[in-house]
Amino acid sequence: MAPTVAPHDPARPLQAMLGVGQVRHERLRPVRHAFVYRTWFLMLPMRSLRGRSVPGLARNRFGAVAFHDADHGDGGPDALAWVESLLARAQVEGADGEIWLHTYPRLWGYAFKPVSFWYAHAADGTLKAVVAEVNNTFGERHAYLLTDADMGWESEHFAAKAMHVSPFCDVSGGYRFRFLRTAPDSKQGERTVVRIDHDDADGPVLKTSVSGRLQPLSVAALTRCLLAMPMHGLGVLARIHWQALRLWLRRVPWHAKPEPPVARVSR
């Protein structure tokens, strides 16, 4: 991996970013199954955007490309307030800097967000915590709060799996997370990578990642992405069901959906 630095330097102004890249997914057993899709996503400095608008991005209203607070957290009107409250209740100290949100937008009023990431920083840019919000196709949402003494970029973080996501994996084992964000002046330019591996009692089951090269979010950049992938939100859901059909045809064991977890957040 390329070296990482604090993703926001106090000397340079913060602005919303757009990521264009790939989603990778590889199942290791009981059959090998892999795919790669193009993707694009938002990287939003939520504290800096409080009370500010972003050209081309509708906020809590219909638009060709929009962000809705209700798509996150407890479904309320202020998703940032929700994550700030979560950090306070968990006694995460020093998260007084920017909070970046890596997420899919709504396109034409619709979005399915398999996972979004909140990156909470100290004022000096140190990463203090990450909240991974997972949504399944049954309308359920669960958040994993990741914070420890070694919270830096590229370190590995573990969370026990709490919510049913795929009928081809039971709710057991856990996730291993790794996060990367390079500096704007790095050799590869500014980019982000999230890697999530799912292990059970017998070892690794799934290896997934989402990556993208970052650029300032502008009307022109949004227009290019919208023209290239105009139905991205519906496409995400359609691809999930298509890959599920392929696994079913290969007779991968099916697991019935259990009740959702009582707690909406795991730490």
C-alpha positions in Angstrom: 0.0 0.0 0.0 1.0 3.6 -0.6 1.9 5.6 2.6 -0.9 7.4 4.2 -1.2 10.7 6.0 -3.9 12.6 7.9 -6.7 12.9 5.2 -7.2 16.6 5.9 -4.4 19.1 6.4 -5.4 22.2 8.3 -3.5 24.2 5.8 -5.8 23.3 2.9 -9.5 24.0 2.7 -11.9 21.1 3.2 -14.3 20.3 0.3 -16.6 17.5 -0.6 -15.0 14.8 -2.7 -16.1 12.3 -5.3 -14.6 8.8 -5.6 -14.5 6.8 -8.8 -13.3 3.2 -8.6 -14.2 -0.4 -8.1 -16.0 -2.8 -5.8 -14.4 -6.2 -5.5 -15.9 -9.3 -3.9 -14.4 -12.8 -3.6 -16.0 -15.8 -1.9 -13.5 -18.5 -0.9 -15.8 -21.3 0.1 -17.7 -23.6 -0.2 -17.2 -22.5 -3.9 -14.9 -19.8 -5.3 -16.9 -16.9 -6.7 -15.6 -13.5 -7.6 -16.7 -10.3 -9.3 -15.6 -6.7 -9.9 -17.9 -3.7 -10.6 -17.3 -0.1 -11.4 -18.6 2.3 -8.7 -18.6 5.9 -7.6 -19.3 7.4 -4.3 -19.3 10.6 -2.1 -16.7 11.6 0.5 -18.3 14.4 2.6 -16.7 16.4 5.3 -19.9 16.5 7.4 -18.8 19.1 10.0 -17.5 21.5 7.3 -20.8 21.1 5.4 -23.0 21.9 8.3 -25.1 24.7 7.1 -23.4 24.8 3.7 -24.7 23.5 0.3 -22.7 21.6 -2.3 -23.3 22.6 -5.9 -24.9 19.8 -7.8 -25.8 17.8 -4.7 -29.3 18.1 -3.4 -29.6 17.9 0.4 -32.7 16.2 1.9 -34.8 16.9 -1.2 -35.2 15.3 -4.6 -32.5 15.7 -7.1 -30.7 13.8 -9.8 -27.9 13.4 -7.2 -28.8 13.8 -3.6 -27.8 13.2 0.0 -30.5 12.4 2.6 -29.7 12.4 6.3 -32.5 9.9 6.9 -30.5 7.3 5.0 -28.1 7.0 7.9 -28.0 6.4 11.7 -31.5 6.4 13.3 -33.2 7.7 10.2 -33.5 11.2 11.7 -33.1 14.6 10.1 -29.4 15.1 11.2 -27.1 12.1 10.6 -24.1 14.0 11.8 -25.8 14.7 15.2 -26.5 11.0 15.4 -22.8 9.9 14.9 -21.6 12.7 17.3 -24.0 11.4 19.9 -22.8 7.8 19.3 -19.2 8.9 19.8 -20.1 10.8 22.9 -22.0 7.8 24.4 -19.1 5.5 23.6 -16.7 8.0 25.3 -14.5 8.3 22.3 -12.2 11.1 23.3 -10.6 13.7 21.1 -12.9 13.3 18.0 -13.1 17.1 17.7 -11.9 17.4 14.1 -13.6 16.6 10.8 -16.0 13.7 10.4 -15.9 12.4 6.8 -18.7 10.2 5.4 -18.0 7.8 2.6 -21.3 6.8 1.1 -23.4 6.4 -2.0 -25.7 9.2 -3.1 -29.3 8.9 -4.0 -29.8 9.0 -7.8 -33.2 10.0 -9.0 -34.5 9.6 -5.5 -33.2 6.1 -4.9 -30.1 4.6 -3.2 -29.2 1.3 -1.7 -26.2 1.6 0.5 -24.7 -1.8 1.4 -22.1 -0.1 3.7 -21.1 3.5 4.5 -18.2 4.7 6.6 -17.9 7.6 9.1 -14.3 8.6 9.8 -14.0 10.7 13.0 -10.7 12.7 13.4 -9.0 14.7 16.0 -8.3 18.4 15.3 -4.8 17.5 14.2 -6.1 15.0 11.6 -5.5 11.8 13.7 -8.0 9.1 13.0 -9.9 8.4 16.3 -12.8 6.1 15.3 -14.7 4.6 12.3 -18.4 3.8 12.2 -19.3 1.2 9.5 -23.0 1.3 8.8 -24.3 -1.8 7.1 -27.7 -2.1 5.4 -29.1 -5.4 4.2 -31.8 -6.0 1.5 -34.4 -6.6 4.2 -34.5 -3.0 5.3 -32.3 -3.5 8.4 -29.3 -1.4 9.5 -26.5 -2.1 11.9 -23.5 0.0 12.8 -20.1 -1.2 13.9 -18.1 1.3 16.0 -14.4 0.7 15.5 -12.0 2.5 17.9 -8.9 1.3 19.8 -5.4 2.5 20.8 -4.1 1.6 17.3 -6.7 3.4 15.3 -4.3 4.6 12.5 -4.7 4.1 8.8 -3.8 0.6 7.5 -4.1 -1.0 10.9 -6.6 -3.9 11.2 -9.8 -3.7 13.2 -12.1 -6.5 14.2 -15.9 -6.6 14.8 -18.0 -9.6 15.6 -20.7 -10.1 12.9 -24.1 -9.1 14.4 -26.6 -8.7 11.5 -27.7 -11.0 8.7 -26.5 -9.7 5.3 -26.5 -12.6 2.8 -28.5 -15.8 2.9 -25.3 -17.5 1.9 -23.5 -16.7 5.1 -24.8 -17.2 8.6 -24.4 -14.7 11.4 -21.2 -16.0 12.9 -17.6 -15.1 13.0 -16.5 -11.5 12.4 -15.2 -8.8 10.1 -11.7 -7.6 9.7 -11.5 -4.0 8.5 -8.6 -2.0 7.0 -8.8 1.6 5.8 -6.5 3.6 3.6 -6.5 7.2 2.4 -3.5 8.6 0.5 -2.3 12.2 0.5 -3.3 14.4 -2.5 0.4 14.7 -3.5 1.2 10.9 -3.3 2.4 9.1 -6.4 -1.1 7.6 -7.0 -3.0 10.8 -6.3 -5.6 11.0 -3.5 -7.5 7.8 -3.2 -9.3 5.7 -0.6 -9.5 1.9 -0.1 -11.6 0.0 2.4 -11.0 -3.8 2.8 -13.5 -6.0 4.7 -12.9 -9.7 5.2 -15.4 -12.0 6.8 -14.0 -15.0 8.8 -15.9 -17.8 10.5 -14.7 -20.6 12.8 -13.0 -22.3 9.8 -11.2 -19.2 8.5 -11.7 -16.7 5.8 -15.0 -16.8 3.8 -15.3 -13.5 2.0 -12.8 -10.8 0.9 -14.3 -7.5 -0.2 -13.1 -4.0 -1.0 -14.2 -0.7 -2.3 -11.7 1.7 -3.7 -11.7 4.9 -5.7 -9.6 7.9 -6.8 -10.8 11.1 -5.2 -11.4 14.4 -6.9 -13.2 17.6 -5.8 -17.0 17.2 -6.0 -18.3 19.6 -8.7 -21.2 19.8 -11.0 -19.0 18.7 -13.9 -17.7 15.7 -12.0 -21.1 14.6 -10.9 -22.5 15.0 -14.4 -19.7 12.7 -15.8 -20.5 10.0 -13.2 -24.2 10.4 -13.7 -23.8 10.0 -17.5 -21.5 7.0 -17.1 -23.6 5.2 -14.5 -27.0 6.8 -14.4 -28.8 4.0 -12.6 -26.0 3.2 -10.1 -28.3 2.8 -7.1 -30.7 0.4 -8.8 -27.7 -1.3 -10.3 -26.2 -2.1 -6.9 -29.3 -3.9 -5.8 -29.7 -5.7 -9.2 -26.2 -7.0 -9.0 -26.6 -8.2 -5.5 -29.6 -10.3 -6.6 -27.9 -11.5 -9.8 -24.9 -12.7 -7.8 -27.2 -14.4 -5.3 -28.9 -16.2 -8.1 -25.6 -17.5 -9.4 -24.7 -18.8 -5.9 -28.1 -20.5 -5.6 -27.6 -22.2 -9.0 -24.3 -23.5 -7.7 -26.1 -24.9 -4.7 -24.3 -22.9 -2.0 -26.1 -23.6 1.3 -28.9 -21.2 2.2 -29.4 -19.7 5.6 -32.7 -18.4 6.8 -32.8 -14.8 8.1 -32.8 -14.6 11.9 -34.2 -11.8 13.9 -32.2 -8.6 13.7 -29.9 -7.7 16.7 -31.6 -5.9 19.5 -28.7 -3.3 19.7 -28.4 -1.2 16.7 -24.7 -0.5 17.3 -21.8 -3.0 18.1 -18.5 -1.9 19.5 
